[in-house]
Amino acid sequence: MKYITILVDGAADYEIEELGNKTPLGVANIPCITKLAQLGEIGMVKTVPDSMSPGSDTANLSVMGYDPLIYHTGRSPLEAASMGVELLETDVTFRCNLVTVSGDEPYENKTMIDHSSSDITTEEASQLILDIREDLQTEFLKYYPGVSYRHLIVWDKGPYEFDLTPPHDILGKKIKDYLPKGPDKDFIIDMTKKSYDLLKNHPINIKRVELGLNPANSIWIWGEGKKPRLDSFEKKFNLSGSVISAVDLINGIGLLAGLKPVKVEGATGTIHSNFTGKAKAAIEALSSDDFVYIHLEAPDECGHQGNLKEKIKSIEIIDELVVRPIFEYFETSGKPFKLMVLPDHRTPVSIRTHSSDPVPYVIYDSTQARETPNNHFSEKSAEASNYYFDVGHRLMDYFLARHRD
């Protein structure tokens, strides 16, 4: 039996009046996922415990079968693992976004315009971080370039008692109420202000503005954490596996769980990603592995941008270029397989950030196909089913239960 999990990041949403009180999943043209729902099982799962923030870190740990209440030590150390940054027990790590903030007013009065600086390219972003590093790096605080707008800071023996806000939670808001809080807040605020002075007239940003793109004119620090440990996925489920993602967070979780990261050229984490390449990589990985976890970021990014049209389009692209070829390949091969499709969390376009609400899932088992014509992969249809997991990490146990038995 081969097991495939396709994680459609942030695809779930709220009902939208413009869509006739349906959600993007409810109106998207997704014939292959609809077929899976009508031949399989749909239900709802709560991936984020009520006591935790609804981030992709907590939610993907949960979907992969790891209780975030036990295993979560912060977002940034998971990304550090993917970046190959060896952490000491005394290190504290932080996510460092390259963001766009508004014009010439005092820093505290600026508005958070864009958490991703128009999805800045990795090449541009790396140069900006390297230039920042020359001025702001110290003996005890190190900067590491990552992918696109996502970067890393490691603070040796750094403080851990901060109240830091993700930039995607405050889009369109004045940042003064969301600046860091905690005993060493002034150090981080000062570093953030200095980054604006270094970046606002940087040649890369001048060129971006000329091209009509948002400048990466400030860093924003959040997602603090400490060195994590995960139990081996293979020992936990008796399955070898791979992870396919364009973002360090998911690859880091996979690495720490002993899953093999598979790099796909042209995979970006946006709607302009190499979706076909990810599907081919998954099929190839399953020639030797038993399990693959495919992470697709595009609907989440569209949700953060508040772009309803693109969110629907991204879901349809994933159905056509990822789910369909994987399903058809294994259906034609005659090999038994199970396929699960679900979001990690909701990223409603109305609020442009994550929510903790339960999300729909669909599980198709090629050995137990059944006709349920009224099933659809949507929040409303899944809520009407008899299946609900109020503890998210148990869904992976359920999905793989037959193999473990």
Secondary structure, DSSP 4 states (H G I P E B T S, - for coil): -EEEEEEETTBB---BGGGTSB-HHHHS--HHHHHHHHHSEEEEE--S-TTS---HHHHHHHHTT--HHHH---SHHHHHHHHT-PPPTTEEEEEEEEEEE-SSS-GGG-BEEESSTTT--HHHHHHHHHHHHHHH--SSEEEEEEETTEEEEEEET-----B---GGGSTTSBGGGGS-BSTTHHHHHHHHHHHHHHHTT-HHHHHHHHTTPPP--EEEEEEEE-------HHHHHS--EEEE-SSHHHHHHHHHTTPEE---TT--SSTTS-HHHHHHHHHHHTTT-SEEEEEE-HHHHHHHHT-HHHHHHHHHHHIIIIIHHHHHHHHHHT--EEEEEE-SSB--TTTTS-B---EEEEEEETTS----TT--SSHHHHHTSS-EESSTTHHHHHHTHHHH-
